[in-house]
Structure formats: structure tokens, C-alpha cells
Amino acid sequence: MTPDPHRRDLITRAFLSRFGAAPDIWCRAPGRVDLMGSHTDYNLGAVLTLPIGRDTWIAARPNNSRTVNLHSLNLGIDAAFSLDASDKCADQPWIDYVHGVAAALQEEGLPLVGFDGVVHSSVPLSSGLSSSAALECAAATVFEKLGGWSLAPVRKAQICQRAENRFVGVNCGILDQFTSCMGQLGCALLLDCRDLTSHAVAIAAGIRVVICDTKSKRELAGSEYGERRAECEIGAKLLGAGSLREVSPAAFQAREAALPPSVAKRCRFIIEEHARVYGLAAALTSGERSAISELTAASFDGACHLYQIAAPAMHAMMAAMLAAPGVIGARQAGAGFGGCMVAFVDEGQIEPFAAAVRAHYFAATGTQPEIYPVTAAAGAGLI
């Protein structure tokens, strides 16, 4: 990729100031927005996902030690850990995403070397665009290049997921890390989380993906995310399946009344959402705008009433998006509970759409949102 020279200069100056030399390598990994498929990944279903141009960069230089020293330009903070230590960092939890990757890579028997690094991310933090996965996958790429070995992208994604599950303590599915490692320029990915395969999905000309950031931050480790996952696992077990991916709509309807009410709601959402993934992939490719509108509306309705992951800021943003000129459809993004949302917008109406959403949302909440279009980016690699 062609790097942003201003961003590169900013990182280089910070690196020279802290470490007294220039970095040897530059790595990056993108964030992502899920276009359809909320919470279907850990139910081994399908997700329609878009790797975005907002990404995390790490400039690095080996330091001939067993220590990783990092500076976050976004946070203005230094942090470090030993490759031989297993303790989490109590006062700088952001570095646990890198430390967790190091621990998972060493479990694979891969040799690691210590390095000095500067991290900068254009992925908004705690917003639902996978800033954590972007950091993990960029860090894995640094370790890979400095260690002199290579991983297949899918394997790298699995190792980064394990780092977040076991070390950080967020029981996420594979969606974020897979998208960050496997992204392709110019297209969305239809990911099958059961067999970890994907194929490219083109978005019809004239339709743009626009991120609408509520500026309401979300924290998965302390949210109801884990509770939702546990309810899905209970539902699958009661339905005699290994995962909700295996349960057909007809089989669910036949046994829905026997499930605990909250579990039945979660299961219904996942089973219906999984079907919507394939529907939206087809509609985006063909440009069927009425189908895009109907599918996204049904997804948000289910997120509110069945999965119950909507927050007040999300309701306010949804109203703002649907009232704006050029909107084709809109829905939640990420795990919910705040953060970013996503709209499909007529290409010729991006600026009027953004202006209207900003005004409507600010009037309703007193918070200034961030609205911007995104395009599909390549997966993790060297800059």
C-alpha cells in the first residue's frame, strides 16, 4: 500500500524521540465493519464483513532484548512487557492485546524477539470497528517479520483470536481477526465462521458504506456480550445442536415454546440474522435497494427487541440516519451497546447525508457524531 506521508512522518518523529533511531519495519492491519451478521460469528454462522481503510500502524525496530517497549500515539502513553512474563498489565490494559499475541505465538513454538515500537491507529477506540483486532493483527505481523517466519493469514487470525479470548478475557468470535488478516481491496467478504472460508462480495456501483459513530463508547469485557453468548450456547444445547448455525428455522419454530423466554429471543435473532447475511450479500451485489432497506431494518429491529443490544445513542443515530437524504438502509455495527452504526447511502448524496445526520443527532443528544464513508482495504501486512 502507499502510506500516508504525514502519518508516517508523525510516527517517525515520535520513534526517533523515544528510541534514538529510525524504525526498521512498518506493519498495518485494518479495522472492520460488519455489514450484516451481528453476533453470528461465535454461533459459527456467516457474516458479511468489510475491512476498512481505518487501520493500525506499528513502526518497529528490534532491540536485542526480551522486552517489548511500545508508545501509543493515540493515548500518549508508554508501556512495556517481557516476552518471558505471563502477567497482564494492571495500569495499561491496551498493551495486553500485544502481550496476548506474543503469548499465543510462543505457545505455537514460534521464536520472538523484543522490539521498540510506536503504535498509531485511525480506527476509533471502543467504537465497534475492531480497534483491538487491528492492534493484535498488526502486532502479530511485526513479530512475524522480525522473527523471520511466516503464518498463513487464517492461522494468524486464529492465534490473534485466542490471544483476545484467553489473555485479554473477551470471548469473541473469529470475525474481527479474520477480517483484519484476510481483507481484500475493493470488496466485502462473506465469511463462513464454521469452516473459516470466505469469498469476495462486490457492492453495486452507486452504493457507499458510511460509518456513523455515536461517540458512545462500548466495553465488551464488562458488557452483556458474554451473557448473550452463553444464552446462545444454552439454546443450541437445548435444541440438540452443536451451535445455532445447525438449527433450521423450521426446527427452531417447532421447539421455540419449550425454551426459556430470553433464550428463545436470542436464538430467534441469530437464526434470522444468519439468513439475512446471504440476503444482503445478494442485494448489495445486484443493487436491490428495497431489499437492502428491508433487511437492514429487520436486523436493527431484532437487535433491539430480540437480542437487546441497542443503547439510547443507537436509537438516536438510527433516527438520524433514516431521516437523512440518500439513505438506502441502516443498522447496528459491531456488538452493539453503543459505538458505531452503518448506513448504505447513495453515492451522490454522501455530503448531504452526513450533514443531516450530524445536525439531527446533535439536536437529539448534544453529542457531535463522526460520519465518514469507508472503502474496502487489504488485510494485515507490511507497509
Number of C-alpha atoms within 10 A of each C-alpha: 9 5 9 8 9 9 12 15 11 12 23 16 13 19 23 13 11 14 15 10 12 16 20 11 16 21 21 27 37 36 33 33 28 28 27 30 29 28 29 26 22 21 23 23 24 30 28 27 28 31 33 29 20 21 26 25 28 28 26 26 21 20 15 10 12 16 18 22 19 23 21 19 15 12 10 7 11 15 16 18 20 15 17 11 11 13 12 16 14 9 8 12 13 17 24 25 22 28 27 27 27 28 23 22 21 14 11 10 9 16 15 20 19 21 22 22 30 24 23 22 21 15 22 20 17 18 24 29 29 26 24 23 29 31 31 33 35 32 30 27 25 26 25 20 17 18 15 11 11 13 12 9 21 17 13 25 26 18 26 32 28 24 26 24 15 13 20 21 14 18 18 21 21 24 31 30 34 31 37 34 31 23 28 20 15 16 20 29 25 23 26 19 21 15 10 15 14 20 13 18 18 16 19 13 12 12 22 21 24 24 21 27 25 27 19 17 16 20 17 17 13 9 14 16 19 14 10 19 19 13 18 26 20 20 26 21 13 15 21 12 14 15 19 26 20 16 17 12 14 9 11 19 13 10 12 19 10 11 16 13 10 15 21 22 20 22 28 21 24 26 20 17 27 25 18 23 27 16 15 23 24 17 19 20 14 13 18 14 18 11 17 21 20 15 23 25 18 16 23 24 17 22 23 18 13 19 23 19 21 19 15 13 21 27 17 18 29 24 15 22 29 19 14 21 18 21 22 22 23 29 27 34 28 25 25 26 25 27 26 31 27 27 28 26 25 20 17 12 16 22 15 13 24 24 13 16 27 22 16 20 22 17 13 13 14 10 15 16 20 15 22 13 19 17 16 22 26 21 27 32 22 16 14
